Amino acid sequence: MATIVNSCVLLHAPSSKQENGSMQTGHLNALEAKHATLDRQIAMETQRPSPDQSLLSSLKKRKLMVKQEMTSI
């Protein structure tokens, strides 16, 4: 944040609340990206002629864990 005083710009360090909020936003963005990647991997594996059920199960579990972490933020 900046404040203009007598034509000078004073920079203010972000508060811990602002830093925490931006860290949470960054973490949420990373989780959303991971969730989307897992979703694409599941879709690709499902479209194969003989999908690997063990791999699909693992991907789905990981996707659910990511989703649960996203909702806890």
C-alpha positions in Angstrom: 0.0 0.0 0.0 1.3 3.5 -0.7 0.4 6.9 0.7 1.2 10.2 -1.0 2.5 12.9 1.4 3.8 16.2 0.1 4.4 14.7 -3.4 6.4 11.8 -1.9 5.2 8.3 -1.9 5.4 6.4 1.3 5.3 2.6 1.0 3.6 0.7 3.8 4.5 -3.0 4.4 1.5 -5.2 4.0 -0.1 -6.3 7.3 0.2 -9.9 8.4 -3.5 -10.2 7.6 -2.9 -9.1 4.0 0.1 -11.4 3.7 -1.9 -14.3 5.1 -4.8 -13.6 2.7 -2.5 -13.5 -0.3 -0.8 -16.7 0.8 -4.1 -18.4 1.1 -5.1 -17.2 -2.3 -1.9 -18.5 -3.8 -2.3 -21.8 -2.0 -5.9 -22.0 -3.3 -4.8 -21.2 -6.8 -2.2 -24.0 -6.6 -4.8 -26.5 -5.3 -7.2 -25.5 -8.1 -4.5 -26.1 -10.7 -3.7 -29.5 -9.2 -7.4 -30.4 -9.1 -7.8 -29.5 -12.8 -4.7 -31.5 -13.7 -6.0 -34.5 -11.9 -9.4 -34.1 -13.6 -7.7 -34.1 -17.0 -5.6 -37.1 -16.1 -8.7 -39.0 -15.0 -10.5 -38.0 -18.3 -7.5 -39.2 -20.4 -7.2 -42.5 -18.6 -11.0 -43.1 -18.8 -10.9 -42.6 -22.6 -8.2 -45.3 -23.1 -9.4 -48.6 -24.5 -8.4 -50.4 -21.3 -8.3 -47.9 -18.5 -6.1 -48.8 -15.5 -8.6 -49.1 -12.7 -5.9 -49.0 -10.1 -4.5 -45.7 -11.5 -8.0 -44.3 -11.8 -8.7 -45.1 -8.2 -5.5 -43.4 -7.1 -6.1 -40.3 -9.2 -9.7 -40.0 -7.9 -8.5 -40.3 -4.3 -5.9 -37.6 -4.8 -8.5 -35.4 -6.5 -10.8 -35.8 -3.6 -8.1 -35.0 -1.1 -7.2 -31.8 -3.0 -10.9 -30.9 -3.1 -11.3 -31.4 0.6 -8.2 -29.2 1.3 -9.7 -26.5 -1.0 -12.9 -26.5 1.0 -11.1 -26.2 4.3 -9.4 -22.9 3.3 
